[in-house]
Amino acid sequence: MADTTAAAQPSMRELTLRGVIIGGLITLVFTAANVYLGLKVGLTFATSIPAAVISMAVLRRFAGHNVRENNIVQTIASAAGTLSAIIFVLPGLVMVGYWAGFPFWTTAAICALGGILGVMYSIPLRRALVTGSDLPYPEGVAAAEVLRVGDSDNETSAAAHEENAKGLRVIIVGALASAGYALLAAMKAVAGEVAGYFRVGPGGTMLGGSLSLALIGVGHLVGLTVGIAMLVGVFISFIVLLPLRTAGQLPAGADLAEVVSTTFSSEIRFIGVGTMAIAALWTLVKIARPVVSGVAASLASSRKRHDGELVDVTERDIPFPVVAGVIAASMLPIGFLLWDFLRGTDIHQHTFALITLSVVFVLVVGLVIASVCGYMAGLIGASNSPISSVGIIAVLACSLLIAAIMAGTDANPASLIAYTLFTAAIVFGIATISNDNLQDLKTGQLVGATPWKQQVALIIGVLFGSAVIPPILQVMLTGFGFQGMEGAGPDALAAPQAALMSSVAKGIFDDSLNWNLILLGAVIGAVIIVVDEILTRATGKYSLPPLAVGMGMYLPITVTIIIPVGGALGYVYNRWAAGRGNPDFAKRMGTLAATGLIVGESLFGVVNAGIIAATGGESPLAIFGGGTWANVLGVVLFAGIVAGMYRFTAARASSSAEASLHSAGESAKTGS
């Protein structure tokens, strides 16, 4: 009902000055929090849902606000907050000793150019992966639900208002539950995750799960198929590969946890990278036709608008000629940045070859990565999409190409490593934005937004983020430093992804990278692809998405295992909802409950990141000791909250169904 209403109101204000200002202010908070959190613990949080909640709360105080204007605010803040994932690459330039700091204009230009290209590449992908696909886009759907249930001033029926009011209550209860549990976990009163290490024959492994209510919500939204595929990945990595790879490394007295954790991070994850790489290529092959169709549809829409024909507001992208022109024009400042990086170095004599390679790499590989990242975000959401693995693949590909054209020269490997990271940073900017943009465009589709206005908002968000990230990075470097760099102190930030990507580039140029691991992962991925094709063609109903299997192999088990649990719960709930008197509303209530679980934990993540940044401690809220009792209490409380949340949601859905049936019966009596 909300979709129809939105589509019927093309005159709604969307891209407003106040919306841009509010989005910019939210950007400052979210980007700073994400940069610090990413450098400290290697994690960032998706900002679209918190931004939607804050936008809704602020704009309600202004006259004439509407759901589409709210959508623009969350789009700006979301794009800027997501761009902060560039910290997974850029600190590597400091860690390898090539930069002494983060020059503002150079760093901002890398962020801006990569981000704008990410927006441009995502425009034709919108038709292929958003309007023309059945990908779940869990966070995009959740953000749309938040915006719609909070849009109390729209011209809908009393029944619709009542449904929205019930939906809002479900979101609030879910948000309070997940935020409350996250607070208790931060205080160490309950466990944030439960994991154990076990011997399996001569080897070892680990099993466990994150007690994250947000991941339950994500699982509910992505569905059972993706959850099962991720479980298959978990089985391959943790039940098969990890015991095999640790066999013989566990003599009496060995630290089981240390051996298993080290083997997973240094070996199993690289096997997962190989699986994801081959799955990503296959995904690209499968979506090539929809992408081409999307480009053709975009061109057709541009021609219609140029000829004066009326095009539906929800189909008006930035015209494709403008998109192509911006992409082509962006290569000039990128070329200048690369030239400026090379001049005065000991590899400057190879400037032409290196710049040509890098520009072509950004053009071609950037489009490939944008497609894959958009697909991954559509599959399991931007928060859980393993964007760092895409960065590793980009660094691998770039390193191999540069090593190939520099073979036989006297180029200094250290300089080539730095140049590789610089080029990869631009591509990674494309990856981070395309990973989030299609979620935002899905939200826009669901609330009837005008795509070109939202795409302009995405660019504005990128520019905001590009201005904020460099000074925050410099403050982090000056105040803490990074582990592994010269002069790093005891409080230095780990910057784990940047360290990993630097080591990958170094492994290519000094020939120390274990290619057997990546090739093994590629073989596993090829087998999964064959199984998926057989399943799909034989049943027409079941599938085993290869990229989801690769993510299950690559991500820590504590993150992965809870998503299938949420998928199973969502499946059971939706089966129950299908038998209600008002099945569509009952299912929507389940979606809203999942949304609330994501919203609460996301908002607490923002607050907690700010507290960590202000205090400088890793766990400033930890006032309890944790331990075994916290694990037991955590599991019991977590299960109780999940069960209680679904019972609460089912009760609200049932009461609405009964009310609808009663109303229908009364109408029938009146009519007779």
C-alpha positions in Angstrom: 0.0 0.0 0.0 2.8 2.4 0.8 4.4 1.7 -2.6 1.3 2.7 -4.4 0.9 5.9 -2.4 4.5 6.9 -3.0 4.2 6.3 -6.7 1.0 8.3 -6.8 2.7 11.4 -5.3 5.3 12.5 -7.8 5.2 16.1 -6.5 6.7 15.1 -3.1 9.8 17.2 -2.2 12.9 15.0 -2.2 16.3 16.6 -2.7 16.1 19.6 -0.4 18.7 21.9 1.2 17.6 21.0 4.7 17.9 17.3 3.8 21.4 17.8 2.5 22.4 19.7 5.6 20.9 17.1 8.0 22.6 14.3 6.0 25.9 16.1 6.1 25.7 16.5 9.9 24.9 12.8 10.4 27.8 12.0 8.1 30.3 13.7 10.5 29.3 11.3 13.3 28.9 8.1 11.4 32.1 8.5 9.3 34.2 9.3 12.4 32.8 6.4 14.3 33.4 4.0 11.3 36.9 5.1 10.7 37.9 4.6 14.3 36.1 1.3 14.7 37.5 0.0 11.5 41.1 0.9 12.4 40.8 -0.5 15.9 39.0 -3.8 15.5 38.6 -4.2 11.7 34.8 -3.8 11.7 32.5 -1.1 10.3 28.7 -0.8 10.6 26.2 -0.1 7.8 24.8 3.4 8.3 21.7 3.4 6.2 19.3 2.2 8.9 20.6 4.4 11.8 20.5 7.3 9.3 16.9 6.5 8.4 15.9 6.4 12.1 17.7 9.7 12.9 16.4 11.4 9.7 12.9 10.4 10.5 13.2 11.7 14.1 14.7 15.1 13.0 12.6 15.8 9.9 9.3 15.1 11.7 9.9 18.5 13.4 9.7 20.3 10.1 6.6 21.1 8.1 6.1 19.4 4.8 8.4 16.5 5.4 7.8 13.2 3.6 9.2 9.7 3.2 11.2 10.6 0.1 12.9 13.5 1.7 13.8 11.2 4.6 15.1 8.7 2.1 17.5 11.4 0.7 18.9 12.1 4.1 19.6 8.5 4.9 21.1 8.1 1.4 23.6 10.9 1.9 24.6 9.7 5.4 24.8 6.1 4.3 27.1 6.8 1.3 29.5 8.8 3.4 29.5 6.3 6.2 30.2 3.4 3.9 33.0 5.2 2.1 34.9 5.1 5.4 35.7 1.4 4.5 38.5 2.9 2.4 40.5 2.6 5.6 40.9 -1.1 4.8 43.5 -0.1 2.2 44.9 3.4 2.6 46.7 3.0 6.0 48.8 0.3 4.2 50.7 3.2 2.5 51.8 4.4 6.0 52.4 0.9 7.3 54.8 0.0 4.4 56.6 3.3 5.1 55.7 5.1 1.8 53.6 7.8 3.4 54.4 9.7 6.6 50.9 10.9 6.9 47.6 11.4 5.0 47.9 14.4 2.6 44.4 15.9 2.6 43.9 16.7 -1.0 45.3 13.4 -2.3 43.4 11.3 0.2 40.2 13.2 -0.4 40.6 12.9 -4.2 41.1 9.1 -3.9 37.9 8.8 -1.8 35.9 11.2 -4.1 37.0 9.7 -7.4 36.5 6.1 -6.3 33.2 6.9 -4.7 31.8 8.9 -7.6 32.8 6.0 -10.0 31.0 3.6 -7.6 27.9 5.7 -8.0 28.2 5.9 -11.8 28.8 2.2 -12.1 25.8 1.4 -9.9 23.4 3.4 -12.1 23.0 0.9 -14.9 23.2 -1.9 -12.3 20.1 -0.6 -10.6 17.9 -1.9 -13.4 19.7 -5.2 -13.5 20.1 -5.9 -9.8 17.3 -4.0 -8.1 14.3 -3.6 -10.3 15.1 -6.6 -12.5 16.1 -9.2 -9.8 14.6 -11.0 -6.8 17.6 -10.4 -4.5 16.4 -9.8 -0.9 18.4 -6.6 -0.1 17.8 -7.1 3.6 19.0 -3.7 4.8 17.4 -1.8 1.9 14.1 -3.4 2.7 14.6 -2.7 6.4 15.4 0.9 5.8 12.3 1.3 3.6 10.2 -0.2 6.3 11.6 2.2 8.9 10.9 5.2 6.6 7.4 4.0 5.7 6.1 3.2 9.2 7.4 6.5 10.4 5.6 8.4 7.6 2.5 9.1 9.6 1.5 12.2 7.6 0.8 10.4 4.3 -2.7 10.4 2.8 -3.6 6.8 3.5 -6.7 5.1 5.0 -7.3 4.8 8.7 -6.6 1.0 8.4 -3.2 1.7 6.8 -2.4 4.1 9.7 -3.3 1.5 12.2 -1.2 -1.1 10.5 1.7 1.4 10.4 1.2 2.1 14.1 1.4 -1.6 14.9 4.4 -1.9 12.7 6.2 0.9 14.4 5.6 -0.6 17.8 7.1 -3.9 16.6 10.2 -2.1 15.3 10.5 -0.1 18.5 10.2 -3.3 20.7 12.7 -5.1 18.5 15.1 -2.2 18.5 15.0 -1.9 22.3 15.5 -5.6 22.7 18.6 -5.7 20.4 20.1 -2.5 21.7 19.5 -3.7 25.3 21.3 -7.0 24.7 24.1 -5.3 22.8 24.6 -2.9 25.8 24.7 -5.9 28.2 27.2 -7.6 26.0 29.4 -4.4 25.9 29.2 -4.4 29.7 30.3 -8.0 29.8 27.2 -8.9 31.8 26.3 -11.4 29.0 28.4 -12.9 26.3 28.6 -11.2 22.9 29.5 -14.5 21.3 30.0 -18.1 22.4 32.8 -20.1 20.8 34.9 -23.1 21.7 37.9 -24.8 20.3 38.0 -28.6 19.8 40.4 -31.3 18.8 39.3 -33.3 15.8 41.6 -36.2 15.4 45.2 -34.9 14.9 43.8 -31.4 14.1 41.5 -28.9 15.6 38.6 -26.5 14.8 36.3 -24.0 16.4 32.5 -23.8 16.7 30.3 -21.0 18.0 28.1 -18.1 17.2 27.7 -14.4 17.7 24.8 -13.6 20.0 23.8 -10.9 17.7 20.1 -10.1 17.3 20.8 -8.0 14.3 22.2 -11.1 12.5 18.9 -13.0 13.4 17.1 -10.1 11.6 19.4 -10.3 8.6 18.9 -14.0 8.4 15.1 -13.5 8.5 15.3 -11.1 5.6 17.7 -13.0 3.3 15.9 -16.2 3.6 16.6 -19.9 4.0 18.4 -20.5 0.7 21.2 -18.1 1.4 21.4 -19.4 5.0 21.8 -23.0 3.9 24.5 -22.0 1.4 26.4 -20.2 4.1 26.1 -23.3 6.3 27.7 -25.3 3.5 30.6 -22.8 3.5 30.9 -23.2 7.3 31.0 -27.0 6.9 33.7 -26.8 4.3 35.9 -24.4 6.2 35.4 -25.5 9.8 34.5 -29.1 9.7 36.7 -30.2 6.8 39.5 -27.8 6.0 40.5 -26.5 9.4 41.0 -29.9 11.0 43.0 -31.0 8.0 45.2 -27.8 7.9 45.9 -28.0 11.6 46.7 -31.7 11.7 50.2 -32.3 13.1 50.4 -28.7 14.5 49.0 -29.6 17.9 51.7 -31.4 20.0 51.0 -31.9 23.7 50.9 -28.5 25.4 50.2 -26.5 22.3 47.8 -23.6 22.5 44.8 -25.0 20.6 43.0 -21.6 20.3 46.1 -19.9 19.0 46.8 -22.6 16.4 43.3 -22.8 15.1 42.8 -19.0 15.0 46.1 -18.4 13.2 45.4 -21.2 10.7 42.0 -19.8 9.9 43.3 -16.2 9.3 46.5 -17.2 7.4 45.2 -20.2 5.4 41.5 -20.9 5.5 40.5 -17.3 4.7 42.8 -17.4 1.6 41.0 -20.6 0.5 37.8 -18.7 1.0 39.2 -15.8 -1.2 39.8 -18.3 -4.0 36.2 -19.6 -3.7 34.8 -16.1 -3.7 37.0 -15.1 -6.6 35.7 -17.9 -8.9 32.1 -17.4 -7.6 32.4 -13.7 -8.3 33.5 -14.3 -11.9 30.7 -16.8 -12.4 28.2 -14.3 -10.8 29.4 -11.7 -13.3 28.9 -14.1 -16.2 25.3 -14.8 -15.0 24.4 -11.1 -14.5 26.1 -9.9 -17.7 22.9 -10.1 -19.7 20.8 -8.3 -17.1 23.5 -5.6 -16.9 23.5 -5.2 -20.7 19.7 -5.0 -20.6 19.9 -2.4 -17.8 22.3 -0.3 -19.9 20.0 -0.6 -22.9 16.9 0.3 -20.8 18.8 3.3 -19.4 19.7 4.5 -22.9 16.1 4.1 -24.0 14.8 6.0 -21.0 17.3 8.8 -21.7 16.1 9.0 -25.4 12.5 9.1 -24.3 13.1 12.0 -21.9 15.2 13.8 -24.5 12.3 13.4 -27.0 9.9 14.9 -24.5 8.1 11.6 -23.6 6.8 11.2 -20.0 8.9 8.6 -18.1 7.6 7.3 -14.8 9.3 9.1 -11.9 10.7 5.8 -10.5 12.5 5.1 -13.8 14.4 8.4 -14.2 18.1 7.7 -13.7 20.9 10.1 -14.4 21.0 9.9 -18.2 23.4 7.3 -19.5 25.4 9.7 -21.7 26.1 11.7 -18.5 27.1 8.6 -16.7 29.5 7.5 -19.4 30.9 11.1 -19.7 31.6 11.3 -15.9 33.3 7.9 -16.0 35.5 8.9 -18.9 36.2 12.4 -17.4 37.2 10.8 -14.1 40.1 9.1 -15.7 41.9 12.4 -16.2 42.2 13.3 -12.5 42.9 9.7 -11.7 45.8 9.7 -14.2 47.0 13.0 -12.6 46.9 11.4 -9.1 48.9 8.4 -10.3 51.5 10.7 -12.1 51.8 12.8 -8.9 52.4 9.6 -6.9 55.1 8.4 -9.2 57.0 11.6 -9.8 60.2 11.7 -7.8 60.1 8.0 -7.0 62.6 5.4 -8.2 60.0 3.9 -10.6 59.2 7.2 -12.3 60.8 6.0 -15.6 58.0 3.5 -15.9 55.3 6.2 -15.5 53.5 5.7 -18.9 53.2 1.9 -18.6 52.1 2.0 -15.0 49.5 4.8 -15.4 48.1 3.2 -18.5 47.7 -0.1 -16.7 46.2 1.5 -13.6 43.6 3.5 -15.6 42.5 0.5 -17.6 42.4 -1.5 -14.4 40.2 1.1 -12.7 37.9 1.2 -15.7 37.4 -2.5 -16.3 38.0 -4.1 -12.9 36.0 -1.3 -11.2 32.9 -2.3 -13.2 33.4 -6.0 -12.4 33.9 -5.3 -8.7 30.9 -2.9 -8.6 28.7 -5.7 -10.0 29.9 -8.3 -7.6 29.7 -6.0 -4.6 26.2 -5.0 -5.5 25.2 -8.6 -5.9 26.7 -9.5 -2.5 25.0 -6.7 -0.8 21.7 -7.8 -2.4 22.3 -11.3 -1.2 23.1 -10.8 2.5 23.2 -7.0 3.1 26.0 -4.4 3.2 26.8 -5.0 6.9 27.7 -8.6 6.4 29.1 -8.4 2.8 32.8 -9.4 3.0 34.0 -6.3 1.4 37.6 -6.9 2.6 37.7 -10.1 0.5 36.9 -8.0 -2.5 39.8 -5.7 -1.6 42.1 -8.7 -1.3 41.0 -9.8 -4.8 41.6 -6.3 -6.2 45.1 -6.1 -4.6 45.9 -9.6 -5.9 44.8 -8.8 -9.5 46.5 -5.4 -9.5 49.8 -6.8 -8.0 49.9 -9.6 -10.6 49.4 -7.2 -13.5 52.0 -4.7 -12.2 54.4 -7.5 -11.5 53.9 -8.8 -15.1 54.7 -5.6 -16.8 57.6 -4.8 -14.4 59.2 -8.3 -14.9 62.8 -8.0 -15.9 63.2 -4.3 -14.8 65.1 -3.0 -11.8 62.0 -1.6 -10.2 62.2 -1.5 -6.4 59.6 -4.0 -5.0 58.8 -1.6 -2.1 57.8 1.2 -4.5 55.7 -1.3 -6.6 53.9 -2.4 -3.4 53.0 1.2 -2.5 51.9 2.0 -6.1 49.7 -1.2 -6.1 48.0 -0.1 -2.8 47.5 3.4 -4.2 45.7 2.0 -7.3 43.8 -0.6 -5.3 42.5 2.2 -3.0 40.7 3.9 -5.9 39.1 0.5 -6.9 38.2 -0.2 -3.3 36.4 3.2 -3.2 34.3 1.9 -6.1 33.7 -1.4 -4.2 32.6 0.3 -0.9 30.1 2.6 -2.6 28.6 0.0 -4.9 28.3 -2.3 -2.0 26.0 0.2 -0.3 24.4 2.2 -3.2 22.3 -0.6 -4.5 20.9 -1.1 -1.0 20.0 2.6 -0.9 18.5 2.4 -4.4 16.4 -0.6 -3.3 15.1 1.6 -0.4 14.3 4.3 -2.9 12.4 1.9 -5.2 10.3 0.7 -2.3 9.3 4.3 -1.2 8.8 5.5 -4.8 11.8 7.8 -4.9 13.2 9.4 -8.1 16.4 7.5 -8.9 18.3 10.4 -10.4 17.7 12.6 -7.3 18.9 9.7 -5.1 21.9 9.3 -7.3 22.8 12.9 -6.9 22.4 12.5 -3.1 24.8 9.6 -3.3 27.4 11.8 -4.9 26.8 14.5 -2.3 27.3 11.8 0.4 30.6 10.7 -1.2 31.9 14.3 -1.3 30.9 14.8 2.4 32.7 11.6 3.3 35.8 12.5 1.2 36.2 15.7 3.1 35.8 14.1 6.5 37.9 10.9 6.2 41.4 12.5 5.6 41.5 14.6 8.8 40.1 11.7 10.9 42.8 9.4 9.5 45.5 11.9 10.3 44.2 12.3 13.9 44.2 8.5 14.3 47.8 8.3 13.0 49.0 11.1 15.1 47.2 10.0 18.3 47.8 6.2 18.1 49.8 5.1 15.0 49.4 1.8 13.3 50.8 -1.6 14.4 53.7 -2.6 12.1 54.8 0.9 11.2 58.0 2.3 12.4 57.7 3.9 15.9 54.3 2.3 16.6 53.6 2.4 20.4 51.7 0.0 22.6 48.4 1.7 21.9 48.8 1.6 18.1 45.7 0.7 16.1 45.7 -2.7 14.5 44.2 -1.7 11.1 43.9 -5.5 10.4 42.5 -5.3 6.8 45.1 -2.8 5.7 47.9 -4.9 7.2 46.5 -8.0 5.4 46.3 -6.3 2.1 49.8 -4.9 2.4 51.0 -8.4 3.2 49.2 -9.8 0.1 50.9 -7.2 -2.2 54.2 -7.9 -0.5 53.7 -11.7 -1.0 53.2 -11.1 -4.8 56.3 -9.0 -5.3 58.6 -11.1 -3.1 57.0 -14.4 -4.3 56.0 -15.6 -0.8 52.2 -15.9 -1.3 50.9 -19.4 -1.0 49.0 -19.8 -4.4 48.0 -23.4 -3.6 45.5 -22.1 -1.0 43.8 -19.7 -3.5 43.8 -22.4 -6.2 42.3 -24.9 -3.8 39.5 -22.4 -3.0 38.9 -21.8 -6.8 38.5 -25.6 -7.3 36.0 -25.8 -4.4 34.2 -22.9 -5.9 34.0 -24.5 -9.3 32.5 -27.6 -7.8 29.9 -25.5 -5.9 29.0 -23.8 -9.2 28.4 -27.1 -10.9 26.2 -28.3 -7.9 24.2 -25.1 -8.0 23.6 -25.4 -11.8 22.5 -29.0 -11.4 20.2 -28.2 -8.5 18.6 -25.2 -10.3 18.0 -27.0 -13.5 16.8 -30.3 -12.0 14.4 -28.8 -9.5 13.7 -25.3 -10.6 13.2 -24.5 -7.0 16.3 -25.2 -5.0 19.8 -23.6 -5.4 23.1 -23.2 -3.7 24.4 -19.7 -4.4 28.2 -20.1 -4.8 29.0 -16.6 -3.6 27.1 -17.2 -0.3 29.0 -20.5 0.1 32.3 -18.6 -0.4 31.2 -16.0 2.2 30.4 -18.8 4.6 34.0 -20.1 4.1 35.6 -16.7 4.4 33.7 -15.0 7.3 34.4 -16.0 11.0 32.0 -18.8 12.1 30.6 -16.6 14.9 29.3 -14.2 12.3 28.2 -16.8 9.8 26.3 -19.3 11.9 23.6 -17.0 13.2 22.4 -15.9 9.8 21.1 -19.4 8.9 19.4 -19.5 12.3 17.6 -16.3 11.4 16.8 -17.7 8.0 15.2 -20.8 9.5 13.2 -18.7 12.0 12.0 -16.5 9.2 11.0 -19.5 7.1 8.9 -20.9 9.9 7.3 -17.6 10.7 6.4 -16.9 7.0 4.8 -20.4 6.8 2.8 -19.5 9.8 1.9 -16.1 8.4 0.7 -17.6 5.1 -2.2 -19.2 7.0 -3.4 -16.0 8.7 -6.5 -14.1 7.7 -4.3 -11.2 6.4 -1.1 -13.1 5.3 0.5 -10.1 3.6 0.3 -8.0 6.7 1.4 -10.9 8.9 4.5 -11.4 6.8 5.2 -7.7 6.8 5.1 -7.7 10.6 7.8 -10.3 10.5 9.9 -8.1 8.3 9.4 -5.2 10.6 10.4 -7.3 13.6 13.6 -8.3 11.8 14.1 -4.6 10.9 13.8 -3.6 14.6 16.5 -6.1 15.6 18.8 -4.6 13.0 18.0 -1.0 13.9 18.6 -1.3 17.7 22.0 -3.0 17.4 23.0 -0.6 14.6 22.2 2.5 16.7 24.0 1.1 19.7 27.0 0.5 17.4 27.1 4.2 16.7 26.9 5.1 20.3 29.4 2.5 21.4 31.9 3.6 18.7 31.6 7.2 19.9 32.2 6.1 23.5 35.3 4.0 22.4 36.6 7.0 20.5 36.1 9.4 23.4 37.7 7.2 26.0 40.4 5.5 23.9 39.8 2.1 25.5 38.8 -1.1 23.8 35.9 -1.9 26.1 35.1 1.2 28.1 31.6 -0.1 29.1 32.9 -3.4 30.5 32.1 -3.3 34.2 31.5 -7.0 34.7 34.0 -9.8 34.5 32.3 -12.0 31.8 33.3 -15.6 32.1 31.3 -18.8 32.0 28.3 -17.5 33.8 28.1 -14.6 31.3 28.1 -17.2 28.5 25.3 -19.3 30.0 23.3 -16.2 30.9 23.9 -14.8 27.4 22.6 -18.0 25.6 19.5 -18.2 27.7 18.7 -14.5 27.5 19.4 -14.4 23.7 17.1 -17.4 23.1 14.5 -15.9 25.3 14.5 -12.5 23.5 14.3 -14.2 20.1 11.4 -16.4 21.2 9.7 -13.5 22.9 10.1 -11.2 19.9 8.5 -13.7 17.5 5.6 -14.4 19.9 5.1 -10.6 20.3 5.1 -10.1 16.5 2.8 -13.1 15.9 0.3 -11.8 18.5 0.2 -8.4 16.8 -0.2 -10.0 13.4 -3.0 -12.3 14.6 -4.9 -9.5 16.2 -4.8 -7.5 13.0 -6.0 -10.5 11.0 -8.9 -11.1 13.4 -9.8 -7.4 13.2 -9.8 -7.6 9.4 -12.0 -10.7 9.4 -14.4 -9.1 11.9 -14.6 -5.9 9.7 -15.2 -8.0 6.6 -18.0 -9.9 8.4 -19.7 -6.7 9.6 -19.5 -5.3 6.0 -21.1 -8.4 4.6 -23.9 -8.2 7.2 -24.5 -4.6 6.3 -24.5 -5.3 2.6 -27.1 -8.1 3.0 
